[in-house]
Amino acid sequence: MADDAELRTPRAAGERLRVQERFVSLQGEGRLVGVPSTFIRVSGCNLRCTWCDSPATSWAPEGAQASLDELVDVCRRGPRHVVLTGGEPLLFSGIAALSRRLRAAGHHVTVETAGTVWLDDLECDLASISPKLGHSTPWRRDPRWAERHEARRLDPAVLRRLIAAYPWQLKFVVTPEPERLAAELEEIESLLTAVGVAEADRAQVLLMPETTDTAALSACYRALVDACVERGFRLGQRLHIALFGHTPGT
């Protein structure tokens, strides 16, 4: 089990990041779905979601160190849109430096975060925030990590800072099963109240189904339609799953 000390080493390195993968594809989620983008996925996370779809950045972190110069060059040769993701990219100070360099070079930068960490000097065009609900806590999978995860998974103060500082969207992974979905929707509503999301901004809140099964996607989407219509949320696609399945580098 990776501990917090392992996460502090890349933060200190500053000009280097541990990168699990880099690739060009279409943005699969959120309001920019379908936009060609370069993805830089860093390794290391302060959470351990039981259903994590990128375990090579959290449960079993892997990847090689890359300089910021190298990453800027990778992005220069790709689309204008760049997505900095993880893991939890805001754990690492090098992400702030990378974001500034990319925007100075004319890139549109999306940062994908769980919204539990504030990083000074970050620049981005879209903070894509995915707060973790109670069903993410790995009580059965790893009780030791479950306690840490449960204590860290929501930080309304950080969420308020992110929403105030950047253009934003909130993406919630939810369970399409009716009874569980009802409880998760109430958890979402409580969080939106705590964070101060205005009624007019509810279209920036997306519900995404908890599945990496291509065959199940359509049924999962249908299960969320009523909740979106009734509450003014947006249905969040998982285009990469529909196109490629649960495949790295997509």
Secondary structure, 3 states (H helix, E strand, C coil): CCCHHHHHHHHHHCCEEEEEEEEEEECCCHHHCCCEEEEEEECCCCCCCCCCCCHHHCCCCCCEEEEHHHHHHHHHCCCCEEEEECCCHHHCHHHHHHHHHHHHCCCEEEEEECCCCCCCCCCCCEEEECCCCHHHCCCCCCHHHHHHHHHHCCCHHHHHHHHHHCCEEEEEEECCCHHHHHHHHHHHHHHHHHHCCCHHHHHHEEEEECCCCHHHHHHHHHHHHHHHHHHCCEECCCHHHHHHCCCCCC
